[in-house]
Amino acid sequence: MAKPKLNVAMIGYDFMGRAHANAWRQVGHFFTDLPFEPVLKVVVGRTAAKVAEARDRLGFEEHATSWREVLGRADIHVVDICTPGDSHAEIAIAAAQAQKAILCEKPLANTVAEAEQMLAAVTRAGVVHMLCHNYRRCPAVALAKRIIDEGQLGEIHHYRGVYLQDWIVDPEFPRVWRLEKARAGSGSLGDILSHTMDLSRYLVGEPVEVSGQLKTFVSERPLPGDPTRRGKVDVDDAAQALVKFASGAIGYYEGTRFAPGRKNYNRLEINGAKGSLVWDLERMNELDLYVEGGPLSGFRTISVTDGQHPYIAAWWPPGHIIGYEHSFTHTVHDFIQGVAEGQSPRPNFEDGLQNQRVLDAIERSASSGRWVEVVG
């Protein structure tokens, strides 16, 4: 019996668009429990020739240059937002008004006010909404969540999360949109530190107070397409924060694009009264675990590739590792289940708003030089 179709309109088609499109294409081939058959219906971009090429490359049936016209179509069920942050609010609010389910790339918005408006819109409309913090759905991270919830680590004392990259170390690297505050909202703070912060909320609990610092190392860069002219960089190259959690745990976040040799080093360590665990995205199929009183005196490494581990049963035999792209496939799987159930999977827009409040508190702390409470 054929499954009902779920027609997807994806807005934006670059790096994140490629990751999302691949997830929509693959999810039905591996997860047999899906209540719908996802259909890559239309991809939307500003330039007709480029979006037509993206249509063919990513496997969509159609392309368009007006997202507003696409939102007006009755045959579109899902809107997947993969654009820069300055357009998230406008698109998501319109999609909610059009009664579309919404999957939105992180961070949810560029400001707390925008995130509040987006949450209000989806709440009024009663539509399913989800924020794509894909690292929550790496199997090893989901297993870490299970271990913590079972109490194997005891009371949590510490969370340390770093996300290190090096792609703009060269001062002659152009001032792309991620280096413009008007478009990106922030630099490493919202782009990569937001991931380790979201993981801390998932695994440890709510941050309630932060002490942050932001640093821009290269203040001007060549403009894209015209290296003879330079433009101002008005976002942070590096962001750090000390954190106090509601549970009493303490922590540390760091996000930087100025760590030579680090390409995508997203690492966390959690220490509890009875044990510790460590996860590193560049070894994403492994989870290092230490439990006091166990048969070993040190850490053991779990290969998170067994069918009993989260999400893995849909893929390969034990020991056959999965990759970065699978975290998006798992996100899309859970989103589709949410659409069928009429429930918004976490992280959703409520989480997106709270994440934005934490990022805003770090930014305000960096400006004032003082500890700042996270409101909301």
N, C-alpha and C positions, 0 to 999 in steps of 0.2 A: 504494500500500500504506500502510495506516494505521500511524502510529508508536505505540509503546507510550506510555501516559499516565504522567505524573509528577505525582502529587497533592501539592499544597502546602498546609501549614497555616501561616498567618502569625499570630504572637502579637504584638499591638500594632498600632495602626492610625492613629496621628497622623502627624506630619510624615514620619518615616522610613517608616512603614507605607505611606503614599501613594506615596512614591518607589519602594519595593520592589514594591508591587502593580502599578504602571504598568509596571515592567520585566518582570514575569512575564507581563502581558497582551500586551506588544508584541514580546517577543523572537522568538517563533515566526513573526510576520508579516514579519520582515525578515531573519533569519538562517535560511537554508534548510538549513544543515548540521546542525541540531539532531537528536540521536538520539532525543529524546523530545518528546512534546507536553505542555508544562506545563499543569496544570489548577489554577485557583484554587479549591481545594476548601472550605477553612473558614478564617475569620478569628476570632480569639479576643480577647476583652476582658473587663473586669471588670463592666461595666454592660450589662445585656441590651438595653435600648432603644438605647443608643449603638452597641453593636457590631452590632445588627441594621441600623441606618442605614448603618454602615460597610460591611456586607456588600453592600448594594444600590449604594452609591456607588462602591465599589472593584471590584465585579464578581465577588465570591465566590459560590459555590453555597450555602454554609451559614455559620452563625455559632454560636459557643459561648462560654460564660463559664468553662469549666474546661479549662485547657490540659493538665492531667494526664489527663483523660478523652480528649482528642483524641490525646495521645501513645499511648494504649492501643489506638488503632484500627489495624487491619491495613492499611487502604486509604490510610493517610497515609505518603508516602515521604520528604518533605522537611519540616523544621521551619525556618522563617525567623523569627528572633528580632529584634523591633523595639521592645522594651520598654526602660525605663530600666535603667541599669547594675546596680542592686541586685538584679535578678532574673535576670541573664544566666547566672550560674553554676548556679543551681538548675534552670533550664529546660534548659540545654545538657547538664548531667550526666544528667538524666532522659531527654532525647531520645537521647543516646548509648546509654544502657541499653536503650532501646526500639528500637535499631537503625535510627534515622532519620539521613539525611544532614542536616547542619546548616549554615545560613548565618546568621551572627550580626553584628549591627551593632557598630560600634566605639564606644568602646574595648571590648576583649574582656571585661573585668571591672573591678571597682572596686579590687581589690588584687592584688598578685603572688600571694598564696596562693590566691585564687580562680582566677586564670588557670592556675596549676599544676594545680589540681584538674580544671579543664575539659580541659586538654590530656591529663592522665592518663586521663580518662574516655573521650575519643574514641579515644585510642591503644589502650586495653584493648578497646574495642568494635569497633575496625577500621572505623569509619564515615568517610565523606567529610566534611570540615569546611572552612569558609572564613570569613574575616573580611572584612566589607564596608568596606574603605578604597577607596571608589569612584574617588578621584582618580587612582589608579594607572592606571585604564583610560580616562582622557581620551586621545584619540588623540595629542594633542601631547605629553603626558607619556610615552606609550609610544614615540613617535618619539624623544624626548629620550633615553630609555633605550637605544634602538638606536644613536644617535649616540655616546653615551658608551662603550657596549660595543665599538663599532667602533674606538675609540681616536682619534676625530676631535678630541677636546679635549685629548688627552694625559693626563699625570698630573694628577689632580684636586687642587687646592689649597684651594678655598673652596666652602662651601655656605652660602647665606643664605636662610632661609625665614621669612616672616611671614604670619600669618593675622589680619586685622583686621576687626572688626565694631563696631557701635555700638548694639546693640538694648537695652542696659540702662543707657545713660548717664543717663537720667532717674531720679533717686533715688526717685521714686514708682512706678516700674515694680514690679509685685508680685513677691514671692519665690516664683517658680515652682519646680518640682522640680529644674531644672538649677542652682539656687542652694542646694541642700541636699546636704551632703557624704554623708549617709546614703544618699541615693538616687543621686546623680550620681557620687560618688567624688571628684571634683574639679570645678573650674570651667573656665575657659578652657584650663587645662593639658590635661585629658583630652578636652574637647569639640573644640577647634580646633587648639591647638598639636600635639596628637597627629597631626593630618593632615600638617603640614609635617615632623614627625619621621619619620613613616612614609615619606613621599616621599624623605627623605634616606637612609633605609635601602635603599630601592628603587634609587635612582640613584647613591649615593655609597658606601654601605657601613655598617658597624656603628659606632655611637657607643660609645666605651669610657670616656669620662670627661666629666663635666658640671659646670658651675658655674651654679646657678640662683637665680632670685629670683621670689617670688610676692607679689602685692599685692591686697588687697581695698580698694576705694575707698569703697564704701557698705556699712556693716556691718549695717544693719537696713533692712527693706523692708516695705511693707504686705502682709498675708497675702491670698492669693487668696480672693475671696468675702467678705472682711470688711476693707475698707481702714481701719477704725478701729483695728485691732490690727496690731502690727508683729512681725516675726519675725527672728531672727538669720540673717545670711548667713555661712556658715562655709566657703565655697569662695573660690578666687581669682577676681578680676575680670581680672587680667592675669598672664601668666607669661612669663619670658624665660630663656634659657640659652645660655651659651657651651659649645661642644662640641668635643671632640677625637675624631677617627675613627681606626679601626684602621689605615687606609691611610696615615695621616700628615696627611690633610687636616684643616682646622679649620673651624668653622662657628658659626652663630648661629640660634637659634629664637626666635620671638616669637608669642604668641597673646594677643589682648586683645579685650574687648567694649566698650572705652572709647575708641574712635577715631572721633570724630564725623565723619560723612560717608562712612565706610567701611562698606559693607553686607556684602560677602562677598569681601574682598580677600585672596585666597590667592595669594601670589607667591613664586617662588623664583628665585635666580640661582646658577649654578654656574660657577666659573672654573677652567680647567685651564691646563697649560703651553702649549697650542697654540690655545686658544680658550675661548669662553664661550657660555652659553645662558641665556635668560630665559623664564619662563612665568608667566602671570597668569590665574587662573581667570575673571576678568571679561572676558578676551579669550581664552577657552579654545581657540578654533580656530587661534590663532596661536602660533608659536614663534620667538623672536628668536635668531639664531645668528650668532656671529662666529668665524671660523677664520683663524688667522695664515697669511699668504702666499696668501690667496685673491684673487680678482679685485677684491674690494671692500675698501676700507680701514676700513669700519665694519660694524655689524650689518646683517643682512638679515632680513626678516620672511617666514617660511614660512607660507603659508595651508595648514593641515593639513586639507585637504578633498579630497584626491585619492585615487582608488581604491587606489593603492599604499601609502597610509599605513595604520597599524593601525586595524582595525575599519571604516574608512570605506566599503569596497566594498559593505557591506550597506545603505548609506543612499542618498544623493542624488548627483547629478552634481557635479563639482568646483565649488567656490565656494558651494555651498548648505550653509550652516553647520548644525551640530547644537548641542544645548544640554546643560544640567546633567543632565537626566533620562537622557540617553543613556549617561552613565557608569555608571548603575545597570543599564541594559540590557546593557551589555558585561560587567558583573560577573556578572549572572545567566547570560548565555551561557556564560562560562567555567566557572561553577559546574556547569551542566548537563553540559557536556563532561566535567568532572571526575567527576561521578556516573557517567557512562557508562563511563569508563575506570578507575574505582575509585581515582582519585588526587585528593588534596586540593590545589586550586589555591592559589597564593600571592596575597595573604597568607592564611595559614591560622592555626590556633590556636597553632602554634609561633611564628609572627611576632607574634601577639597577646600571647603571654607575654613575648617579648623587648621588644616595645613597652611593656608594662606595667613591665618592669624599668627602662627608660629613664625613664619618667615618675616612677617611684618614686625613682630616683636624683636627678632634678631637685628633687623635693619634699624629699628628705633634705638636699640641698645648700642649698636655700633656708632650711631650718630651722637648719642648722649654720653657714652662712656660709663653707663650704669646698668645694673641689673634691671630687667623689665619683665613685668608679669604678662603672661599670655592671657588675653581676655577671651571670653566666650566659652 
